[in-house]
């Protein structure tokens, strides 16, 4: 067997295991756990055997051009795989830890209601992880990157009938999508810099990189900064650090494999994989080092004052990842890889034993607790220490900072569209779109000044559609329709910008129309049969309608452009028609697609996850009145009581 064929095996085994696990009935715990266990074990064995042959071959970097998914005259979507020393370390550590977690979880989650769902998601995560670390170009890496984002959302929301896990899952997914903006724009700019689907093997060619960056230092700097944005969001570096403790809402094994060992280190992996591209950009290296330094300092202070053991371990891990950023910026690749391996194993161990440790310490504290004597100190140093202590308790208000800087302006812009209703959209925006489409089709000659601004105007309207959907609370149907409108306006914007062929439009909109209509059918059915499709609270209908929830989840993924869907390929095609100097248009398009993913997942979460409608809170007076029949029947008391809505 050729060495390159082993790479296919590392992707194929998790894929087959994931498919088999879906087919296993939910009540067959033993079969489910064995499928996951044998999948992880077989993949670990194949990795170890491959490493022996690879070592005998001299550790030569391997590149495997797998297949072309879609190709036009000026565009090629290539699935490519690459294996080198960096990939080897991540693949081995990932295989070992996944094998360990599947074995541990067989017993830890015994009789848990989501047993099947957990192993399905872990195998799905492992597939995405292997695709990411074995990717040979940005497009393939983005496929794995998106799979990791979805599996992260599903694992954080594992206890999906509770409000807090669902809310935190959306927060984590939202930060991941911010990182996606950076990766999407880096891919777009990279296409214009290289004029091809550049592989990571070619990025290791120093002469080729130097030649292309010689006259394009600006676009090179832009690509490097966008990669840093993606890496910082994925690895929870400052100022994105606040999502990591929120992600600990899932089961302990998922916290260990995701946020203690593997997924949280993928930002470091992205920087190491693209290091040959930005190694000669001094400003970028300094910025990466400073980001790692600030993260290490802030995370250390936060970890020392937290009361939750998972939060302490999470921030302690962030401290080490910040140091890894410094090591990568300094060019210490080998040290960073060793550091990654050590931190991954340590945090996995700490998270897995944390329930036992906490239980032991509680018992010990009960029998042998001795309060510390407090000594009042004064002076500048004490006040400074107290200030840092309070800041650290509040986690430096990083969650609030991200909300104020990133999401609050977008929400404000979205609320400007609150006047829109379902009827007004059909009355005003649909005719406006048809007029713009008609002018495009008949080739109406507009003055060049106006024509050059039309793509920006149409793209901004598309962005407004998404932001309206993001802030909509009254109607799920209106929110979903806004997401559909976004795609149509974006097609119009790009078609005005450059020749967008009918075949490409059909490829793009086929997925949008199919998944959009299927989502509308689900929402309409719920409105007609349940009488509820508002988004003011989390309804938790997944318990009553699991198949309907699964169908709507598929519609959500298809509409937001999940990898390998027609929408996903169409979005990549769309960016190939945005010119290299149109940064604003590219930003509008990237932001619209990213926010659409957040808005779509939010609709799914509010309809199907979280608490079902809460029972009303009854005051003591109401309770006594009901008991002694002072003010009528129980139903009358409940009518008077208030609901505590979760918004």
PyMOL commands that set and color helices and strands:
alter all, ss='L'
color gray80, all
select helices_A, chain A and resi 3-23+29-56+85-108+115-134+138-156+163-194+200-203+206-214+217-234+243-249+252-261+263-273+275-278+282-303+309-329+333-368+380-393+395-415+422-442+448-471+476-497+502-529+546-559+566-575+583-608+620-627+634-640
alter helices_A, ss='H'
color red, helices_A
select strands_A, chain A and resi 62-71+76-83
alter strands_A, ss='S'
color yellow, strands_A
deselect
rebuild
show_as cartoon
